[in-house]
Structure formats: C-alpha cells, structure tokens
C-alpha cells in the first residue's frame, strides 16, 4: 500500500472519517474536525470506544445493558458515553 515492506498506512494515523446513518442519527450533520493538514484532531476528538458506544445506543442499548459470556460472567456493553449530540 505504501511501497514499504511493513504493512499498513504510515501517514496521518491520528484522524479518520466515519459515516453513520439511520438509527436516529440526524442527517446532514458533522461532529469534530481536524487541523488544516488533516493530520491531527482539532475539535471534539472521539475515541473509538465512544464511537462504538454510539452505535450500541442507536441499537437501543443503554449504559446498564449487560451481556453474559459463555461462562456466565456479566459484561457491560458500553464502556463509554455515546455521542448523543448526533441524535
């Protein structure tokens, strides 16, 4: 991908773009921004755990939602707060 022997993307690793639609997400909106070079977050950086919590929220999960693994141990689905601003 980059001509090097190592796999992956070795440029601009701190900023990514994602698109969410449906599930109550309001259309035509954006959240956060990058610096002028699109190299680093500028406003409202979001960790992937908050992004995942936002998807779970759209699916109807709450911060109290618990799932059990095969050994019966409980695990909270959300480890972070969802981005309620996009709903």
HUMOJO-V255988 format. One line per field, one symbol per residue. ss: DSSP state (h for helix, s for strand, l for the rest). phi: phi as a letter, one per 30 degrees, with the letter a starting at -180 (. if undefined). psi: psi as a letter, one per 40 degrees, with the letter a starting at -180 (. if undefined). Layout:
ss=???
phi=???
psi=???
//
This chain:
ss=llllllllllllllllllllllllllllllllssllllllsssllllhhhhhhhhhhhlllllllssslllllssslllllllhhhl
phi=.cicdddjccbhdcbbcbbbbiijdddicbbiacdechcbdcchdbdedddddddddddjdbdcdbccddciddbddccbdddddcc
psi=deeidiiahfifeehihihhiafehhifiihiiiidefdiidhfihidddddddddddeeiieehhihaeeehihhdheiiigeee.
//
